[in-house]
Amino acid sequence: MPSNTARVAGRHFLQIPGPTPVPDRILRAMDMPVLDHRGPEFQKLGRRVLENVKTVFKTRAPVIIYPASGTGAWEAGLSNCLSPGDKVLMYETGHFATLWRNMAVKLALDPVFIGSDWRQGADPEAIGAALAEDKAHAIKAVCVVHNETSTGCVSPIAKVRKAIDQANHPALLLVDTISSLASIDYRHDEWGVDVTVAGSQKGLMLPPGLSFNAVSDKALAAAKASRSPKLFWSWEEMLPANRAGYFPYTPATNLLYGLDAAIDMLHEEGLENVFARHDRHAAATRAAVEAWGLEVLCRVPEHYSSSLTAVLVPDGHDADAFRARALEAFDISLGTGLTKLAGKVFRIGHLGDTNDLTILGALAGVEMGLELAGIPHKKGGVAAAMAHFTAAARSALPRAAE
Ligand SMILES: *Cc1c(COP(=O)(O)O)cnc(C)c1O
């Protein structure tokens, strides 16, 4: 943004992989008087969102809604169904998997961390092998991040489930979908997930402040035996109140109005169409990266993320200096490289309420920013993305219209 003006006209390009831009319809839905969360009006809203949110997780199981960021829902997942000293098998997909593992240590669990290079999703075979070796069933849970937001790599959750079953191991499966839910296909019931962890400010298009646990029967049974201290996160406190449409403490009432609208919007578009749109935006973004002659961090094509693309900058160049330059010149926020990727990558978020032209605007901001920051690259990234979108639009036309 030109520093000599006080006001920046137009829309800020919030192209980080969460929080994502909140659609006007959701902002308007939340613009309501705060209501009595013990009253009959709230009860209708509570019942409706608690029931309807299940469709987004593709589950019939209870979904618990916390007035908290995603980190809270991580803690809720671990502390409800595990006890101090329990072994948990976790997979190092990147920064967020590492934070979840560090949390497990703080909660006095005993994580076994399968290491990786932060350039691919979790390997189901490695998980299966670790479980097969655990004859005594000391491992109580397997924890995997579905979309690793620091790297742009997706883990194959259905295959992880299969690996657990093939090892004939009773461990629970906990999955972090904070940056994949409502952006990338996800199926809590069909994939036999025990706890799905999610957050409001990424694919769900809401402001930060809500997070979720979808909870299987098996996880609920494990919760009965858990000795981890908790109250705010306790499913056993939450579920009886939820059955009546209420919460045991003050919920984030206005965010729930927003959630109600977000669920409607997802179904009006159709979840499968939402996923296809994200796939298209990711493919166009990768076409741009390829044309620039830069490298996508994820090096396993089956693991490419449709929520975000992390891009490596050439050695000797600073991704954060580029990001700062693009922000200053074009009012675009791009994602930073986290911990060991700091300065080495920038991340383009393409999740949430985005369309083809939004993505083209973002890619134009990146291409011009690369030039201004002196990052070696070739021109033509935006043109490559346009070609991708044009071809996709042409093939989507009904024949008669051609
Ligand atoms: C954003 C994110 C988190 C952290 O969520 P907060 O809402 O910032 O607490 C955890 N895991 C993943 C995969 C994320 O993308």
The ligand as a MOL file (V3000), in Angstrom:
LIG
                    3D

  0  0  0     0  0            999 V3000
M  V30 BEGIN CTAB
M  V30 COUNTS 15 15 0 0 0
M  V30 BEGIN ATOM
M  V30 1 C -4.5620 -22.6980 11.8050 0
M  V30 2 C -4.1970 -24.0840 12.1850 0
M  V30 3 C -4.0660 -24.4810 13.5180 0
M  V30 4 C -4.1430 -23.5030 14.6590 0
M  V30 5 O -5.4150 -22.9960 14.7900 0
M  V30 6 P -5.6730 -21.6460 15.6470 0
M  V30 7 O -7.0850 -21.3220 15.2800 0
M  V30 8 O -4.6640 -20.6450 15.1640 0
M  V30 9 O -5.5170 -21.9940 17.0650 0
M  V30 10 C -3.8080 -25.8040 13.7820 0
M  V30 11 N -3.6780 -26.7150 12.7940 0
M  V30 12 C -3.7740 -26.3600 11.4980 0
M  V30 13 C -3.6060 -27.4110 10.4480 0
M  V30 14 C -4.0390 -25.0450 11.1570 0
M  V30 15 O -4.1310 -24.6980 9.8620 0
M  V30 END ATOM
M  V30 BEGIN BOND
M  V30 1 1 1 2
M  V30 2 1 2 3
M  V30 3 2 2 14
M  V30 4 1 3 4
M  V30 5 2 3 10
M  V30 6 1 4 5
M  V30 7 1 5 6
M  V30 8 2 6 7
M  V30 9 1 6 8
M  V30 10 1 6 9
M  V30 11 1 10 11
M  V30 12 2 11 12
M  V30 13 1 12 13
M  V30 14 1 12 14
M  V30 15 1 14 15
M  V30 END BOND
M  V30 END CTAB
M  END
